[in-house]
Amino acid sequence: MFLFLEQQSLYMSSPLFVKVKEHFCKQERSFVSSLCFYFWNTNQFIVHHVYLLKQMNIFVDNKEVLLVKKVFFVVKKINLTNF
């Protein structure tokens, strides 16, 4: 899956892996996807919790594309000793 963001706020290299979860958001009355990007940075993992609202899944050249209208970033640092 390719991820296109209207706000290019990811300033690091490619993530080690990505976790995707969906849950129902009562305020938006729609499903919200939260993606956790795990980056390697010196002695820490940096976890980017990306909350995607008002998303739309389309297909371009038989590849799924996620178009994002609103993007919210919450950055949390985790020490490897506690990971």
C-alpha positions in Angstrom: 0.0 0.0 0.0 1.2 3.5 -0.9 0.6 6.3 1.5 0.1 9.8 0.2 -0.1 12.6 2.8 -1.2 16.1 2.2 1.1 17.3 4.9 4.7 16.0 4.4 5.7 15.9 8.1 7.8 12.7 8.0 11.4 13.9 8.1 13.3 10.7 8.6 14.3 7.8 6.5 12.2 4.8 5.7 10.6 3.1 8.7 11.7 -0.2 9.9 8.1 -1.4 9.8 4.6 -0.1 10.0 1.7 -1.2 12.1 -1.9 -0.4 10.9 -4.9 -0.5 13.2 -8.5 0.7 12.6 -11.0 1.7 15.1 -14.3 3.5 15.1 -14.2 7.2 16.0 -17.4 8.5 17.6 -16.7 12.1 16.9 -16.0 11.7 13.3 -18.6 8.9 13.0 -16.2 7.0 10.8 -13.4 4.5 10.9 -10.0 6.0 11.7 -6.7 4.3 10.8 -3.8 4.8 13.1 -0.4 4.0 11.7 2.7 3.5 13.9 6.0 4.2 12.1 9.0 2.7 13.9 12.2 4.4 13.0 15.8 3.6 14.1 17.5 6.7 15.5 20.7 6.1 17.5 19.6 4.2 20.7 15.9 4.7 20.4 12.8 3.8 18.4 10.8 6.8 17.5 7.2 6.0 17.1 5.0 8.2 15.0 1.4 7.7 15.7 -0.4 9.0 12.6 -4.1 9.4 12.8 -5.8 9.5 9.4 -9.2 11.0 9.2 -11.6 11.1 6.2 -9.5 8.6 4.2 -10.4 7.3 0.8 -9.0 4.1 -0.6 -8.6 4.0 -4.4 -6.7 1.9 -6.9 -4.1 3.3 -9.3 -2.5 0.8 -11.7 -3.9 -2.0 -9.6 -2.1 -0.7 -6.5 -4.0 0.4 -3.5 -3.6 4.1 -2.7 -4.6 5.8 0.6 -5.6 9.4 0.2 -5.5 11.3 3.4 -7.3 14.6 4.2 -6.3 15.2 7.8 -3.1 14.1 9.4 -2.2 14.3 13.1 1.2 13.4 14.4 2.1 12.4 17.9 5.7 11.6 18.5 6.9 9.3 21.3 10.4 8.2 22.0 10.9 4.7 23.5 14.2 3.6 25.0 15.4 0.2 23.7 15.9 -1.1 27.3 12.2 -0.7 27.8 11.1 -2.0 24.4 
